[in-house]
């Protein structure tokens, strides 16, 4: 540079060696989004095991990195997350999460009170209502199906379906699904109270009968066979869910069950969360579609919650054994958070009422129901 001193030239050279000139305004806006996610995870403790990996991945996505996300070129190898993200693109991570969920889940409450399966099914109205809403807002059927599954409150299923039908919307769909899962204790209670009377919230349900190990093993096998025969596209999710549960209930594979519950699910959660976060670049995230998806996510959770509560009230019209309608809200598959919300709301009305185990029935039914609905969307739209 003409007229520049040797010292200033060195400073310019040093400046050009940094990545600071590559920072864009979109990156800086996304730093604020990352800050909000960190706040929800750390300060509010909303799903920190999920939100922290997602937020940190988003931070990395909005920095001018090297050797992190670049694709291979010639003899040059790809970046670290080019390869790790293959676990999402190749549909490996979500089924492995389901393996861990199955190993952590007790289906006993659902088996002991099978009518709660209807409450899990009712919550899927949130999925279909959001599907219609997304289509009305101009999304294609493929995109609407991927967005609608947010109503199931199931992060891995949302990622699995988005990767199949609308991979370009993976980031906002995953963030909406996991963020609203974390906000279940804030979103659900006002809806639950608005749709129930104090007398309904005080309903005490009969104690659940003990469920034998044999019943649980038969249940895992039957669900695997029936669901895969009816909805083959859900095979990966249902198969791994029930494999994990069979390992848990068999009583002879304790090491494998504990590995699925701990090491496997923990490692995959880190890799899945950061892989999702890596897709949250400012250019891809800061647009009108993202705002629509986030708005639809709130609607999805609200409708799913209301549908479960209203189904329980409807069932009470024809049943001598009353259901506390609060457990209907647990039909969304945010396990076990939604069931805990039912318990908390029930005890606000009657401190001696214990709804947690009853709420686990529709809660785990929601996991199965959301996977089935996802399989339906895949079968209907993936090949078209």
VOPAGU-2260 file (C-alpha; in pm, 1 decimal, decimal comma):
REM VOPAGU-2260
SITE   aa  ch    i         X         Y         Z
SITE  UNK   A    0       0,0       0,0       0,0
SITE  UNK   A    1     149,4     331,2    -113,2
SITE  UNK   A    2     246,4     560,3     173,9
SITE  UNK   A    3     189,5     292,3     435,2
SITE  UNK   A    4     452,4     230,7     699,1
SITE  UNK   A    5     593,9    -120,7     747,6
SITE  UNK   A    6     410,4    -138,8    1081,4
SITE  UNK   A    7      70,8     -50,2     928,5
SITE  UNK   A    8     127,3    -299,4     646,2
SITE  UNK   A    9     187,0    -573,6     901,6
SITE  UNK   A   10    -129,5    -475,5    1086,3
SITE  UNK   A   11    -327,9    -495,9     761,4
SITE  UNK   A   12    -175,8    -836,9     691,2
SITE  UNK   A   13    -266,3    -954,8    1040,7
SITE  UNK   A   14    -620,4    -821,4     997,8
SITE  UNK   A   15    -658,5   -1005,7     667,0
SITE  UNK   A   16    -545,4   -1329,3     831,9
SITE  UNK   A   17    -841,0   -1313,2    1071,4
SITE  UNK   A   18   -1198,0   -1410,4     989,2
SITE  UNK   A   19   -1343,3   -1088,1    1129,6
SITE  UNK   A   20   -1404,7    -932,3     783,8
SITE  UNK   A   21   -1620,8   -1234,3     697,6
SITE  UNK   A   22   -1874,0   -1170,4     975,8
SITE  UNK   A   23   -2215,0   -1069,5     837,4
SITE  UNK   A   24   -2514,5    -903,4     997,7
SITE  UNK   A   25   -2707,8   -1229,4     966,8
SITE  UNK   A   26   -2442,2   -1400,2    1178,1
SITE  UNK   A   27   -2470,7   -1134,4    1447,2
SITE  UNK   A   28   -2849,1   -1166,4    1456,4
SITE  UNK   A   29   -2812,3   -1541,4    1496,4
SITE  UNK   A   30   -2575,4   -1482,3    1789,6
SITE  UNK   A   31   -2874,1   -1322,2    1963,4
SITE  UNK   A   32   -3089,5   -1624,9    1878,4
SITE  UNK   A   33   -2818,5   -1850,0    2020,9
SITE  UNK   A   34   -2812,8   -1635,7    2334,3
SITE  UNK   A   35   -3187,9   -1686,5    2381,0
SITE  UNK   A   36   -3150,1   -2063,8    2342,5
SITE  UNK   A   37   -2864,0   -2067,3    2594,1
SITE  UNK   A   38   -3077,3   -1864,7    2835,4
SITE  UNK   A   39   -3370,6   -2105,3    2807,0
SITE  UNK   A   40   -3142,4   -2405,8    2854,0
SITE  UNK   A   41   -2914,2   -2281,2    3132,6
SITE  UNK   A   42   -3115,8   -2025,2    3327,9
SITE  UNK   A   43   -3464,3   -2172,7    3279,9
SITE  UNK   A   44   -3349,7   -2537,1    3250,5
SITE  UNK   A   45   -3582,8   -2597,5    2953,9
SITE  UNK   A   46   -3461,1   -2921,0    2789,1
SITE  UNK   A   47   -3091,9   -2832,5    2839,4
SITE  UNK   A   48   -2972,7   -3171,2    2711,8
SITE  UNK   A   49   -3120,2   -3081,4    2373,6
SITE  UNK   A   50   -3108,6   -2703,8    2352,4
SITE  UNK   A   51   -2742,8   -2663,2    2451,4
SITE  UNK   A   52   -2606,9   -2886,7    2170,3
SITE  UNK   A   53   -2845,0   -2721,7    1921,0
SITE  UNK   A   54   -2748,8   -2371,4    2035,1
SITE  UNK   A   55   -2376,0   -2443,6    2027,9
SITE  UNK   A   56   -2407,6   -2596,2    1682,5
SITE  UNK   A   57   -2592,1   -2280,1    1570,7
SITE  UNK   A   58   -2311,2   -2067,1    1713,4
SITE  UNK   A   59   -2053,9   -2262,5    1512,9
SITE  UNK   A   60   -2273,7   -2233,2    1202,6
SITE  UNK   A   61   -2266,4   -1855,5    1232,4
SITE  UNK   A   62   -1893,2   -1812,4    1261,7
SITE  UNK   A   63   -1655,4   -1808,4     964,5
SITE  UNK   A   64   -1509,1   -2149,9    1046,5
SITE  UNK   A   65   -1262,9   -2366,8     858,3
SITE  UNK   A   66   -1253,8   -2745,4     852,1
SITE  UNK   A   67   -1595,0   -2776,1    1014,3
SITE  UNK   A   68   -1872,4   -2793,1     754,2
SITE  UNK   A   69   -1692,8   -2780,2     418,4
SITE  UNK   A   70   -1759,0   -3060,4     171,4
SITE  UNK   A   71   -1465,8   -3268,3      44,4
SITE  UNK   A   72   -1299,7   -3130,5    -267,0
SITE  UNK   A   73   -1051,0   -3326,9    -471,2
SITE  UNK   A   74    -796,0   -3471,4    -229,8
SITE  UNK   A   75    -908,9   -3239,9      49,8
SITE  UNK   A   76   -1120,9   -3411,4     314,8
SITE  UNK   A   77   -1447,3   -3260,5     431,0
SITE  UNK   A   78   -1500,0   -3077,1     756,2
SITE  UNK   A   79   -1584,0   -3250,4    1083,3
SITE  UNK   A   80   -1958,0   -3185,5    1067,0
SITE  UNK   A   81   -1979,7   -3269,8     701,6
SITE  UNK   A   82   -1932,3   -3628,2     817,1
SITE  UNK   A   83   -2109,5   -3614,6    1155,1
SITE  UNK   A   84   -2419,2   -3463,3     990,6
SITE  UNK   A   85   -2443,1   -3774,1     776,2
SITE  UNK   A   86   -2604,4   -3930,6    1082,8
SITE  UNK   A   87   -2900,9   -3702,2    1015,6
SITE  UNK   A   88   -2894,8   -3716,6     635,9
SITE  UNK   A   89   -2863,3   -4096,5     636,1
SITE  UNK   A   90   -3138,9   -4119,8     901,5
SITE  UNK   A   91   -2922,2   -4287,9    1164,3
SITE  UNK   A   92   -2945,8   -4055,3    1465,4
SITE  UNK   A   93   -3327,0   -4027,1    1512,6
SITE  UNK   A   94   -3385,4   -4406,1    1523,9
SITE  UNK   A   95   -3097,0   -4440,9    1770,8
SITE  UNK   A   96   -3263,9   -4181,7    1991,8
SITE  UNK   A   97   -3578,0   -4395,6    1972,6
SITE  UNK   A   98   -3370,7   -4694,1    2087,2
SITE  UNK   A   99   -3282,0   -4500,4    2400,5
SITE  UNK   A  100   -3638,3   -4376,8    2449,0
SITE  UNK   A  101   -3765,7   -4733,6    2428,9
SITE  UNK   A  102   -3512,0   -4848,8    2685,7
SITE  UNK   A  103   -3615,9   -4565,9    2918,7
SITE  UNK   A  104   -3992,7   -4608,4    2878,6
SITE  UNK   A  105   -4231,1   -4820,4    3083,5
SITE  UNK   A  106   -4533,8   -4911,4    2872,3
SITE  UNK   A  107   -4701,9   -5065,2    3177,1
SITE  UNK   A  108   -4947,1   -4774,9    3234,3
SITE  UNK   A  109   -5065,8   -4797,4    2873,2
SITE  UNK   A  110   -5107,7   -5175,6    2893,0
SITE  UNK   A  111   -5290,2   -5149,0    3227,0
SITE  UNK   A  112   -5532,1   -4888,5    3089,7
SITE  UNK   A  113   -5541,0   -4937,1    2710,8
SITE  UNK   A  114   -5819,1   -4682,0    2657,1
SITE  UNK   A  115   -5558,7   -4410,0    2715,0
SITE  UNK   A  116   -5430,2   -4504,8    2370,2
SITE  UNK   A  117   -5722,5   -4298,1    2240,8
SITE  UNK   A  118   -5587,1   -3992,4    2420,6
SITE  UNK   A  119   -5251,8   -4033,1    2246,6
SITE  UNK   A  120   -5435,7   -4070,9    1916,2
SITE  UNK   A  121   -5648,2   -3761,4    1983,1
SITE  UNK   A  122   -5339,4   -3548,1    2031,5
SITE  UNK   A  123   -5244,1   -3623,3    1670,6
SITE  UNK   A  124   -5523,0   -3385,0    1564,2
SITE  UNK   A  125   -5262,2   -3118,0    1631,8
SITE  UNK   A  126   -5044,6   -3269,5    1359,2
SITE  UNK   A  127   -5319,5   -3274,3    1095,9
SITE  UNK   A  128   -5452,3   -2930,5    1187,5
SITE  UNK   A  129   -5102,9   -2784,5    1153,4
SITE  UNK   A  130   -5058,4   -2969,3     823,9
SITE  UNK   A  131   -5369,5   -2795,2     691,3
SITE  UNK   A  132   -5254,8   -2462,0     834,3
SITE  UNK   A  133   -4914,5   -2493,4     667,5
SITE  UNK   A  134   -5077,1   -2576,7     335,7
SITE  UNK   A  135   -5302,5   -2271,3     373,3
SITE  UNK   A  136   -4995,1   -2051,6     429,3
SITE  UNK   A  137   -4847,0   -2162,2      99,7
SITE  UNK   A  138   -4620,2   -2451,3     193,8
SITE  UNK   A  139   -4613,2   -2751,7     -38,4
SITE  UNK   A  140   -4769,4   -3080,8      79,8
SITE  UNK   A  141   -4420,6   -3218,3     150,5
SITE  UNK   A  142   -4329,0   -2913,8     357,5
SITE  UNK   A  143   -4668,5   -2907,9     530,6
SITE  UNK   A  144   -4627,4   -3270,9     637,5
SITE  UNK   A  145   -4283,9   -3202,6     783,8
SITE  UNK   A  146   -4410,5   -2891,7     964,9
SITE  UNK   A  147   -4726,6   -3061,2    1092,1
SITE  UNK   A  148   -4537,0   -3326,4    1286,0
SITE  UNK   A  149   -4422,1   -3051,6    1526,1
SITE  UNK   A  150   -4766,8   -3097,8    1682,7
SITE  UNK   A  151   -4657,8   -3440,9    1801,1
SITE  UNK   A  152   -4398,8   -3280,4    2031,0
SITE  UNK   A  153   -4138,5   -3533,3    1923,9
SITE  UNK   A  154   -3801,5   -3389,0    1823,0
SITE  UNK   A  155   -3637,5   -3700,2    1670,8
SITE  UNK   A  156   -3950,2   -3776,5    1466,5
SITE  UNK   A  157   -3963,5   -3415,5    1345,9
SITE  UNK   A  158   -3602,1   -3437,3    1231,1
SITE  UNK   A  159   -3657,0   -3778,6    1071,0
SITE  UNK   A  160   -3960,1   -3657,5     874,6
SITE  UNK   A  161   -3811,8   -3320,5     778,3
SITE  UNK   A  162   -3504,4   -3494,7     640,5
SITE  UNK   A  163   -3732,2   -3712,8     427,5
SITE  UNK   A  164   -3977,0   -3451,5     302,3
SITE  UNK   A  165   -3825,9   -3104,1     339,7
SITE  UNK   A  166   -3453,7   -3108,9     426,9
SITE  UNK   A  167   -3425,4   -2737,5     349,9
SITE  UNK   A  168   -3659,3   -2670,2     644,9
SITE  UNK   A  169   -3477,8   -2902,8     886,6
SITE  UNK   A  170   -3331,8   -2625,5    1103,5
SITE  UNK   A  171   -3649,2   -2424,6    1179,0
SITE  UNK   A  172   -3858,6   -2741,5    1221,2
SITE  UNK   A  173   -3609,2   -2894,4    1464,4
SITE  UNK   A  174   -3570,8   -2573,0    1661,5
SITE  UNK   A  175   -3950,4   -2526,8    1679,2
SITE  UNK   A  176   -4005,2   -2887,8    1787,5
SITE  UNK   A  177   -3738,6   -2888,6    2059,0
SITE  UNK   A  178   -3802,5   -2533,4    2178,0
SITE  UNK   A  179   -4175,0   -2590,0    2221,4
SITE  UNK   A  180   -4107,8   -2926,4    2385,1
SITE  UNK   A  181   -3903,7   -2731,8    2638,2
SITE  UNK   A  182   -4188,5   -2483,6    2680,5
SITE  UNK   A  183   -4455,6   -2748,6    2746,3
SITE  UNK   A  184   -4482,9   -2641,1    3115,9
SITE  UNK   A  185   -4571,0   -2290,8    2995,7
SITE  UNK   A  186   -4786,2   -2369,2    2690,6
SITE  UNK   A  187   -5007,9   -2647,3    2822,5
SITE  UNK   A  188   -5140,2   -2537,4    3168,6
SITE  UNK   A  189   -5350,1   -2238,1    3050,6
SITE  UNK   A  190   -5517,6   -2456,6    2787,2
SITE  UNK   A  191   -5575,2   -2738,5    3036,5
SITE  UNK   A  192   -5736,2   -2505,1    3290,3
SITE  UNK   A  193   -5949,0   -2329,8    3028,5
SITE  UNK   A  194   -6101,2   -2656,9    2905,7
SITE  UNK   A  195   -6168,5   -2822,9    3242,1
SITE  UNK   A  196   -6371,3   -2744,0    3551,7
SITE  UNK   A  197   -6226,4   -2760,6    3899,8
SITE  UNK   A  198   -6436,7   -3069,8    3967,6
SITE  UNK   A  199   -6289,8   -3241,9    3659,9
SITE  UNK   A  200   -5937,7   -3155,2    3767,4
SITE  UNK   A  201   -6006,8   -3318,7    4104,6
SITE  UNK   A  202   -6113,4   -3654,2    3956,8
SITE  UNK   A  203   -5918,7   -3936,3    4119,3
SITE  UNK   A  204   -5855,8   -4234,2    3897,7
SITE  UNK   A  205   -5844,3   -4595,0    4012,2
SITE  UNK   A  206   -5503,0   -4743,9    4081,4
SITE  UNK   A  207   -5349,4   -4920,9    3784,9
SITE  UNK   A  208   -5321,7   -5297,6    3799,4
SITE  UNK   A  209   -4974,4   -5454,3    3802,6
SITE  UNK   A  210   -4851,4   -5547,5    3455,8
SITE  UNK   A  211   -4639,7   -5861,8    3419,2
SITE  UNK   A  212   -4310,9   -5883,9    3234,4
SITE  UNK   A  213   -4466,3   -6125,5    2986,0
SITE  UNK   A  214   -4739,3   -5874,5    2899,5
SITE  UNK   A  215   -4478,9   -5604,6    2836,0
SITE  UNK   A  216   -4270,8   -5832,2    2612,9
SITE  UNK   A  217   -4574,8   -5942,6    2413,9
SITE  UNK   A  218   -4681,5   -5578,1    2380,0
SITE  UNK   A  219   -4342,2   -5477,0    2235,5
SITE  UNK   A  220   -4353,0   -5757,7    1979,3
SITE  UNK   A  221   -4717,6   -5703,2    1882,4
SITE  UNK   A  222   -4675,6   -5326,6    1836,2
SITE  UNK   A  223   -4370,3   -5389,4    1619,5
SITE  UNK   A  224   -4555,8   -5636,2    1397,3
SITE  UNK   A  225   -4885,4   -5447,7    1370,9
SITE  UNK   A  226   -4739,7   -5101,0    1310,5
SITE  UNK   A  227   -4485,5   -5216,3    1053,3
SITE  UNK   A  228   -4750,9   -5417,1     868,2
SITE  UNK   A  229   -4984,2   -5115,8     861,5
SITE  UNK   A  230   -4727,9   -4837,2     813,6
SITE  UNK   A  231   -4401,7   -4982,6     676,3
SITE  UNK   A  232   -4249,6   -4634,9     643,2
SITE  UNK   A  233   -4241,6   -4610,4    1026,0
SITE  UNK   A  234   -4028,5   -4926,0    1055,1
SITE  UNK   A  235   -3702,8   -4757,0    1156,4
SITE  UNK   A  236   -3859,9   -4555,2    1438,3
SITE  UNK   A  237   -4099,4   -4818,4    1574,5
SITE  UNK   A  238   -3847,3   -5100,5    1533,1
SITE  UNK   A  239   -3579,3   -4923,2    1736,3
SITE  UNK   A  240   -3831,2   -4797,6    1995,2
SITE  UNK   A  241   -3957,5   -5147,2    2065,7
SITE  UNK   A  242   -3610,6   -5303,2    2049,6
SITE  UNK   A  243   -3502,2   -5066,9    2326,3
SITE  UNK   A  244   -3813,9   -5151,5    2527,1
SITE  UNK   A  245   -3766,5   -5526,1    2480,1
SITE  UNK   A  246   -3408,6   -5494,3    2605,8
SITE  UNK   A  247   -3544,0   -5311,8    2910,9
SITE  UNK   A  248   -3822,2   -5555,5    2993,0
SITE  UNK   A  249   -3651,5   -5885,5    2910,5
SITE  UNK   A  250   -3455,6   -5879,2    3234,8
SITE  UNK   A  251   -3158,8   -6059,7    3078,2
SITE  UNK   A  252   -2990,3   -5775,6    2885,9
SITE  UNK   A  253   -2928,3   -5524,1    3161,9
SITE  UNK   A  254   -2594,4   -5410,9    3017,9
SITE  UNK   A  255   -2744,7   -5346,5    2676,2
SITE  UNK   A  256   -3046,5   -5172,7    2823,0
SITE  UNK   A  257   -2830,6   -4943,5    3036,4
SITE  UNK   A  258   -2604,3   -4871,4    2738,4
SITE  UNK   A  259   -2906,3   -4772,4    2530,5
SITE  UNK   A  260   -3039,0   -4555,5    2815,7
SITE  UNK   A  261   -2707,9   -4383,7    2884,8
SITE  UNK   A  262   -2402,9   -4406,2    2659,1
SITE  UNK   A  263   -2582,9   -4449,9    2326,4
SITE  UNK   A  264   -2855,2   -4191,3    2377,3
SITE  UNK   A  265   -2617,9   -3939,5    2537,1
SITE  UNK   A  266   -2361,3   -3951,4    2257,3
SITE  UNK   A  267   -2626,0   -3944,6    1985,9
SITE  UNK   A  268   -2803,8   -3651,7    2154,9
SITE  UNK   A  269   -2483,3   -3445,8    2140,1
SITE  UNK   A  270   -2416,3   -3534,0    1776,2
SITE  UNK   A  271   -2779,3   -3494,0    1667,7
SITE  UNK   A  272   -2826,2   -3163,0    1847,8
SITE  UNK   A  273   -2510,6   -3005,5    1712,9
SITE  UNK   A  274   -2579,9   -3139,3    1363,2
SITE  UNK   A  275   -2919,1   -2969,4    1369,0
SITE  UNK   A  276   -2763,7   -2649,0    1502,6
SITE  UNK   A  277   -2502,4   -2650,8    1227,2
SITE  UNK   A  278   -2782,9   -2609,0     972,5
SITE  UNK   A  279   -2901,9   -2285,4    1141,3
SITE  UNK   A  280   -2706,6   -2040,6     930,6
SITE  UNK   A  281   -2835,8   -1685,9     923,1
SITE  UNK   A  282   -2910,2   -1703,5     551,6
SITE  UNK   A  283   -3120,4   -2018,0     592,2
SITE  UNK   A  284   -3289,1   -1926,5     920,8
SITE  UNK   A  285   -3373,8   -1557,3     895,0
SITE  UNK   A  286   -3664,5   -1559,1     653,6
SITE  UNK   A  287   -4043,4   -1548,1     645,8
SITE  UNK   A  288   -4076,0   -1926,5     629,0
SITE  UNK   A  289   -3902,6   -1964,5     965,4
SITE  UNK   A  290   -4141,5   -1718,8    1130,2
SITE  UNK   A  291   -4438,1   -1907,9     983,7
SITE  UNK   A  292   -4301,6   -2240,1    1111,3
SITE  UNK   A  293   -4241,1   -2103,9    1461,0
SITE  UNK   A  294   -4594,9   -1963,5    1467,6
SITE  UNK   A  295   -4742,6   -2289,3    1343,3
SITE  UNK   A  296   -4547,2   -2474,6    1612,9
SITE  UNK   A  297   -4732,2   -2289,6    1888,1
SITE  UNK   A  298   -5065,3   -2361,7    1719,2
SITE  UNK   A  299   -4970,1   -2728,7    1681,7
SITE  UNK   A  300   -4894,7   -2771,8    2052,0
SITE  UNK   A  301   -5209,4   -2587,0    2151,6
SITE  UNK   A  302   -5438,0   -2797,4    1931,5
SITE  UNK   A  303   -5269,0   -3123,9    2034,5
SITE  UNK   A  304   -5310,9   -3035,8    2402,2
SITE  UNK   A  305   -5674,0   -2932,1    2360,1
SITE  UNK   A  306   -5757,8   -3241,0    2154,3
SITE  UNK   A  307   -5632,5   -3476,8    2423,5
SITE  UNK   A  308   -5821,1   -3296,8    2700,3
SITE  UNK   A  309   -6144,1   -3284,2    2499,3
SITE  UNK   A  310   -6116,3   -3652,4    2407,2
SITE  UNK   A  311   -6093,3   -3742,4    2776,6
SITE  UNK   A  312   -6403,4   -3533,4    2848,5
SITE  UNK   A  313   -6584,5   -3704,6    2561,4
SITE  UNK   A  314   -6488,2   -4051,3    2688,0
SITE  UNK   A  315   -6623,0   -3962,3    3031,8
SITE  UNK   A  316   -6970,7   -3922,5    2880,1
SITE  UNK   A  317   -6981,8   -4298,2    2818,7
SITE  UNK   A  318   -6769,0   -4437,6    3100,3
SITE  UNK   A  319   -6845,7   -4517,4    3461,5
SITE  UNK   A  320   -6474,0   -4508,8    3542,0
SITE  UNK   A  321   -6399,2   -4141,6    3492,4
SITE  UNK   A  322   -6076,0   -4014,9    3342,7
SITE  UNK   A  323   -5920,6   -3699,0    3477,4
SITE  UNK   A  324   -5915,3   -3484,8    3159,2
SITE  UNK   A  325   -5579,0   -3338,4    3259,6
SITE  UNK   A  326   -5404,4   -3657,4    3152,4
SITE  UNK   A  327   -5536,1   -3605,9    2799,5
SITE  UNK   A  328   -5285,0   -3325,2    2752,2
SITE  UNK   A  329   -5006,7   -3582,6    2795,9
SITE  UNK   A  330   -5102,8   -3733,2    2460,9
SITE  UNK   A  331   -4829,5   -3523,4    2304,6
SITE  UNK   A  332   -4514,2   -3733,3    2304,0
SITE  UNK   A  333   -4293,1   -3504,7    2511,9
SITE  UNK   A  334   -4194,2   -3788,1    2748,3
SITE  UNK   A  335   -4210,7   -3754,1    3045,8
SITE  UNK   A  336   -4248,3   -3375,2    3066,5
SITE  UNK   A  337   -4610,5   -3365,0    2950,8
SITE  UNK   A  338   -4704,2   -3631,3    3207,3
SITE  UNK   A  339   -4538,4   -3425,1    3480,0
SITE  UNK   A  340   -4741,0   -3120,8    3376,5
SITE  UNK   A  341   -5060,1   -3326,0    3419,5
SITE  UNK   A  342   -4941,0   -3426,5    3766,7
SITE  UNK   A  343   -4858,6   -3069,1    3867,9
SITE  UNK   A  344   -5189,6   -2929,1    3745,1
SITE  UNK   A  345   -5382,4   -3208,7    3914,6
SITE  UNK   A  346   -5216,3   -3143,9    4247,7
SITE  UNK   A  347   -5294,2   -2773,4    4225,5
SITE  UNK   A  348   -5662,8   -2871,0    4235,1
SITE  UNK   A  349   -5618,6   -3161,9    4479,0
SITE  UNK   A  350   -5280,1   -3197,0    4654,9
SITE  UNK   A  351   -5354,6   -3562,3    4728,8
SITE  UNK   A  352   -5421,8   -3660,0    4368,4
SITE  UNK   A  353   -5146,7   -3851,7    4189,0
SITE  UNK   A  354   -5186,2   -3854,2    3811,2
SITE  UNK   A  355   -4829,3   -3916,2    3693,5
SITE  UNK   A  356   -4855,1   -4289,6    3621,7
SITE  UNK   A  357   -5199,6   -4246,1    3465,4
SITE  UNK   A  358   -5062,5   -3968,1    3241,7
SITE  UNK   A  359   -4775,7   -4189,3    3127,3
SITE  UNK   A  360   -5029,6   -4404,2    2937,6
SITE  UNK   A  361   -5131,3   -4135,9    2686,1
SITE  UNK   A  362   -4777,8   -3996,6    2694,4
SITE  UNK   A  363   -4616,8   -4314,1    2559,7
SITE  UNK   A  364   -4917,0   -4369,2    2330,8
SITE  UNK   A  365   -4833,1   -4031,1    2180,6
SITE  UNK   A  366   -4480,3   -4151,0    2100,0
SITE  UNK   A  367   -4621,7   -4443,5    1904,3
SITE  UNK   A  368   -4892,9   -4230,5    1745,3
SITE  UNK   A  369   -4654,0   -3962,1    1622,0
SITE  UNK   A  370   -4423,7   -4223,3    1468,8
SITE  UNK   A  371   -4722,0   -4379,5    1290,3
SITE  UNK   A  372   -4838,4   -4042,6    1155,0
SITE  UNK   A  373   -4483,5   -3967,6    1037,6
SITE  UNK   A  374   -4479,4   -4301,4     857,8
SITE  UNK   A  375   -4809,1   -4211,9     692,2
SITE  UNK   A  376   -4671,0   -3879,7     565,5
SITE  UNK   A  377   -4356,6   -4052,5     436,2
SITE  UNK   A  378   -4559,2   -4319,9     256,1
SITE  UNK   A  379   -4791,7   -4059,1     104,3
SITE  UNK   A  380   -4545,7   -3789,6       0,0
SITE  UNK   A  381   -4185,1   -3916,6      -2,9
SITE  UNK   A  382   -4218,9   -4094,8    -333,0
SITE  UNK   A  383   -4419,8   -3822,1    -505,6
